[in-house]
Amino acid sequence: MKQAIYQQFRDQKKGGKKSFAVLIDPDKVDATSIADLVALGVAAKVDYFFVGGSLVISSHLDECIQQIKASCTIPVVLFPGSPSQVCGSADALLYLSLISGRNPELLIGQHVISAPFVKQSGLEIIPTGYMVIDGGAPTTVSYISNAAPIPADKSEIAMCTAMAGEMLGMKLIYMDAGSGAKRAISEQMIEKVSRHIEIPLIVGGGITVPEKAYLNCKAGADIIVVGNAIEKDLTLIKEISDAVHSVASKVLG
Ligand code: 1GP
């Protein structure tokens, strides 16, 4: 099984380096805006492009990925809301299991149905414990997943969920307040989770300013994901990238 991107996640974490991923929602871009995002992403030393969304309506996912791949070497990682977003032209797939919810379809059901297709895609598969945290208002992911998010002030629940995910064999934990969340995840919760797991921790949802990305990294996030705020203001790519890369965490042995 391929491991290049995951190895990169591990190496970055081991070396105390924080990473920044720009989330591209295929529904919200066209060829011109992808070209702009890629140019700014390269200039700002963005580490990854995540592509996908809880609900993708348009059918140009493959085109969108191919355009990114043709114009830069930044890895493209699928962040799919459903098996229909599995696309072999990307570099890796976050193979999400919604461990914060109790909807069996998103824990294992859809995986079973799509397993042969996912395997045939040739993608690097990264088993990811996906945790939705209450972001202050219903988001697309909280509605579509039909599962209650973890309350924002219940850090212990988040911690135990992440620990269980790691012990079940997940290679990553992704804590998400949901796209466009009113309230991003608290540093207190990130710190609690990160102190109790060894696998890389991705944090996203509702991050709109570089300071928040910086504080999230300081609290233990290894990869910061931003989508919405960048769609509104492209200058944030460089500001958030610089903020994330300025954080040096404790180097693990
Ligand atoms: C959503 O974590 C991502 O799943 C990013 O959220 O669009 O709010 O930045 P935003």
Residues whose N, C-alpha, C, O or C-beta is under 5 A from the ligand:
A	BS01	1GP	L23 D176 G178 S179 G180 A181 G204 G205 G206 I207 V225 V226 G227 N228 A229
